[in-house]
Amino acid sequence: MSHFSTLKTELRDREALIEALRDLGHQPETGERPIRGYRGQTETAEVAILSPDGGDIGFRWNAGSGQYELVTDLDLWRQPVPVERFLARLTQRYALRTILAASAAEGFQVQEQIDALDGSIELVVSRWDG
C-alpha cells in the first residue's frame, strides 16, 4: 500500500515554481526522477526536493488539469512547517515570481519590494514610456 499523498495546487509555470522553491531555501532538482517514501517506495516527479533521510517532496505535472501536483509521503514530512503552511508560502512566492516575470516582460522595473511582518509583500513597479 502506497503512503504517498497527492495535493492539488494552482502552480502552472515550471520556472516560477523552481524560483519560488529556491526563495524558500530549497535546492530543487529537475528532470524526471524518483522521490522516496515509506520503505523505499517511489513516485516519479519532474521537480524534486530530495531529503537525506527519505521523505522527498516532488511536483508532478498533471496534463489533465494543467497544473503541478505536490507528491510526498506525509508520514515522512520533515519540513519545519505543516504541509498546508508550506504550500501557502510556496504559492505566495510563486505568485511573486510570476508577477515579477510578467512585469519585466511588459517593460516594468521593480522600484521597491517590501516584505511586511504580517507576511504580505508589497511591490512598486514603474515603466518609462519614451
WOPE-V452482 format. One record per backbone hydrogen bond with DSSP energy under -0.5 kcal/mol. NH is the residue of the N-H (numbers start at 1). CO is the residue of the C=O. If there is no record, write none. Layout:
{{NH:CO} {NH:CO}}
This chain:
{{5:72} {7:70} {9:68} {14:12} {17:13} {18:14} {19:15} {20:16} {21:17} {22:18} {23:19} {24:20} {25:22} {26:21} {28:26} {29:48} {31:46} {33:45} {35:43} {37:41} {40:37} {41:38} {43:35} {45:33} {46:59} {47:59} {48:29} {49:57} {50:48} {54:51} {56:36} {57:49} {58:71} {59:47} {60:69} {62:67} {63:61} {66:62} {67:62} {68:11} {69:60} {70:7} {71:58} {72:5} {73:56} {74:3} {74:72} {76:73} {77:74} {86:82} {87:83} {88:84} {89:85} {90:86} {91:87} {92:88} {93:89} {94:90} {95:91} {96:92} {97:93} {98:94} {99:95} {100:96} {101:97} {102:98} {103:99} {104:100} {105:101} {106:102} {107:104} {108:103} {109:126} {111:124} {112:124} {114:122} {115:113} {116:114} {116:120} {119:116} {122:114} {124:112} {126:109} {129:127} {130:128}}
